[in-house]
Amino acid sequence: MSNKEQSKKTISFNWGTGIMVAIILFIITTLSVVAYLVSLDYHVVAENYYEKAEKYQQHIDRVEQASAMDQPVEITLAADKRSLTITFPSSVSVDDITGSIKLYRPSDSSQDRNLKLALNTNRTQHIETKRLIGGKWIVKLQWSSDTEKYYTQKDIFL
């Protein structure tokens, strides 16, 4: 067999062949991805997602209400870390406030504490922390005054 006959039998790889191979690979990849995505089991994470979204919006509104206050509510930890003080501004009437305080322990939910908001005449509430385990705590304060609802939180380290 001569050289001319051998060169006619082999397929030459030129730029046209390269483009055709690239297009075929692209089509195969696209169809594979589509087939994979169609086979996925997709469903709503929560059955009552609308209600949860609505509650979350209410939470956002409470946070915005609290941040819009002229004087914010102060949550301070004593220097000796044995007590926590929540102080409301003087513009708020003690008689109108109802709410709750949650001491949230991110690493151990069994340590969480729920307290009723009970302000004294100075618009403060003191909470002893000496019985709480050391580490990170999140103080979550939720209250309502008149018709407005508020929420604020602060991380503390005991």
Backbone torsions as a table, in degrees:
resi	resn	phi	psi	omega
1	MET	NA	134.3	-176.6
2	SER	-88.0	170.4	-179.9
3	ASN	-63.1	-35.5	-179.6
4	LYS	-65.4	-40.0	-179.9
5	GLU	-68.2	-37.5	179.2
6	GLN	-67.0	-39.4	-178.2
7	SER	-69.9	-26.9	178.0
8	LYS	-74.9	-30.3	-177.2
9	LYS	-80.3	-26.7	-179.4
10	THR	-85.6	144.6	178.9
11	ILE	-85.4	129.7	179.4
12	SER	-88.9	142.8	-179.1
13	PHE	-101.6	106.6	179.3
14	ASN	-119.9	-174.5	-175.6
15	TRP	-64.3	-32.5	177.6
16	GLY	-64.8	-42.9	177.4
17	THR	-64.4	-40.5	178.8
18	GLY	-61.3	-43.6	178.3
19	ILE	-64.1	-42.2	179.6
20	MET	-63.3	-41.9	178.0
21	VAL	-64.0	-42.6	179.7
22	ALA	-62.6	-42.3	179.4
23	ILE	-65.4	-43.1	179.7
24	ILE	-64.1	-43.0	177.4
25	LEU	-63.5	-39.6	178.0
26	PHE	-62.4	-44.8	-179.8
27	ILE	-64.3	-43.8	179.6
28	ILE	-63.2	-43.0	179.0
29	THR	-64.3	-44.1	179.7
30	THR	-62.5	-45.7	179.0
31	LEU	-64.7	-36.1	177.4
32	SER	-64.7	-44.1	179.1
33	VAL	-64.5	-43.5	178.7
34	VAL	-61.9	-44.6	180.0
35	ALA	-62.7	-40.6	178.8
36	TYR	-64.8	-46.4	-178.3
37	LEU	-65.9	-35.4	178.2
38	VAL	-68.6	-32.2	-178.1
39	SER	-78.1	-11.7	-179.9
40	LEU	-68.1	144.2	176.6
41	ASP	-90.8	104.5	-179.7
42	TYR	-109.4	135.3	178.5
43	HIS	-153.1	165.6	-179.6
44	VAL	-69.1	135.2	-177.8
45	VAL	-64.4	-42.5	179.1
46	ALA	-123.7	139.9	-179.4
47	GLU	-65.3	-38.2	-176.7
48	ASN	-106.5	50.4	-176.1
49	TYR	-63.0	-31.2	-178.8
50	TYR	-66.2	-45.2	178.9
51	GLU	-64.2	-39.3	178.4
52	LYS	-65.5	-39.6	178.1
53	ALA	-65.1	-37.5	178.7
54	GLU	-67.2	-42.4	177.3
55	LYS	-64.4	-38.7	178.5
56	TYR	-65.1	-37.6	176.5
57	GLN	-64.1	-39.1	176.5
58	GLN	-62.8	-38.9	177.3
59	HIS	-63.1	-44.0	177.9
60	ILE	-60.4	-42.3	178.7
61	ASP	-62.7	-39.4	178.3
62	ARG	-64.0	-42.9	179.1
63	VAL	-63.1	-43.1	178.5
64	GLU	-64.0	-39.0	177.6
65	GLN	-61.2	-43.6	-178.4
66	ALA	-68.1	-38.5	-179.6
67	SER	-75.0	-18.1	179.2
68	ALA	-85.3	-4.3	179.6
69	MET	-66.0	145.0	178.1
70	ASP	-61.4	-45.5	176.0
71	GLN	-120.0	121.2	-177.9
72	PRO	-75.4	161.4	173.1
73	VAL	-72.5	134.8	-178.6
74	GLU	-102.3	130.0	174.6
75	ILE	-117.0	112.0	-175.9
76	THR	-126.3	143.4	177.2
77	LEU	-101.8	131.2	180.0
78	ALA	-62.1	155.3	-178.2
79	ALA	-59.2	-34.8	179.6
80	ASP	-83.8	-0.4	178.2
81	LYS	59.4	28.3	179.8
82	ARG	-103.3	-7.8	178.5
83	SER	-152.9	156.5	-179.4
84	LEU	-122.3	136.2	-179.5
85	THR	-121.6	130.9	175.4
86	ILE	-111.3	122.1	-176.6
87	THR	-122.2	125.3	177.2
88	PHE	-93.9	150.4	-180.0
89	PRO	-68.4	160.8	-177.5
90	SER	-68.5	-17.2	-179.8
91	SER	-74.5	-9.7	-177.8
92	VAL	-101.0	133.5	178.0
93	SER	-83.8	130.5	-177.7
94	VAL	-63.0	-34.4	-176.0
95	ASP	-68.0	-26.3	-175.7
96	ASP	-88.6	-8.5	-171.4
97	ILE	-93.3	129.3	169.9
98	THR	-133.4	147.6	179.5
99	GLY	175.4	-168.1	-178.3
100	SER	-143.3	157.1	177.4
101	ILE	-122.9	130.0	175.7
102	LYS	-118.3	123.7	173.1
103	LEU	-95.3	104.9	-171.2
104	TYR	-101.7	125.0	178.4
105	ARG	-104.0	104.4	-175.2
106	PRO	-60.0	-31.9	-175.1
107	SER	-87.8	-12.1	-177.4
108	ASP	-156.4	99.1	-176.1
109	SER	-66.8	-19.1	178.6
110	SER	-70.3	-15.1	179.1
111	GLN	-90.4	-6.1	-178.4
112	ASP	-58.5	146.4	178.5
113	ARG	-128.5	135.1	175.2
114	ASN	-114.1	127.0	-178.6
115	LEU	-127.9	151.7	175.3
116	LYS	-84.6	140.8	176.5
117	LEU	-74.6	117.2	-178.7
118	ALA	-135.9	92.6	-176.9
119	LEU	-82.0	146.1	173.8
120	ASN	-86.7	-173.6	-176.4
121	THR	-67.7	-18.3	177.2
122	ASN	-88.5	10.3	-178.4
123	ARG	63.3	33.4	179.2
124	THR	-127.4	159.2	172.5
125	GLN	-138.4	129.9	178.9
126	HIS	-104.6	135.9	-179.9
127	ILE	-127.0	125.4	177.7
128	GLU	-75.5	135.6	-178.8
129	THR	-116.4	4.6	-175.9
130	LYS	-67.6	-20.8	178.2
131	ARG	-89.3	-6.4	-179.9
132	LEU	-84.3	145.6	178.7
133	ILE	-70.1	142.9	179.1
134	GLY	-65.2	150.6	179.6
135	GLY	132.3	-162.4	-177.8
136	LYS	-82.7	133.9	173.7
137	TRP	-132.2	150.1	174.7
138	ILE	-118.3	121.1	178.1
139	VAL	-90.3	115.6	-179.5
140	LYS	-109.4	116.2	-175.6
141	LEU	-114.2	122.6	179.8
142	GLN	-126.4	128.1	-179.1
143	TRP	-149.7	163.5	175.2
144	SER	-133.5	144.5	179.4
145	SER	-136.9	123.6	-172.2
146	ASP	58.9	-119.8	179.8
147	THR	-104.4	-3.8	-177.7
148	GLU	-88.5	144.8	178.2
149	LYS	-118.2	142.6	-173.2
150	TYR	-134.1	158.2	176.0
151	TYR	-152.2	136.1	172.1
152	THR	-148.0	159.6	178.1
153	GLN	-146.9	158.2	179.3
154	LYS	-148.4	137.3	175.5
155	ASP	-83.9	135.3	174.5
156	ILE	-129.7	155.7	178.5
157	PHE	-125.8	118.6	179.8
158	LEU	-95.5	NA	NA
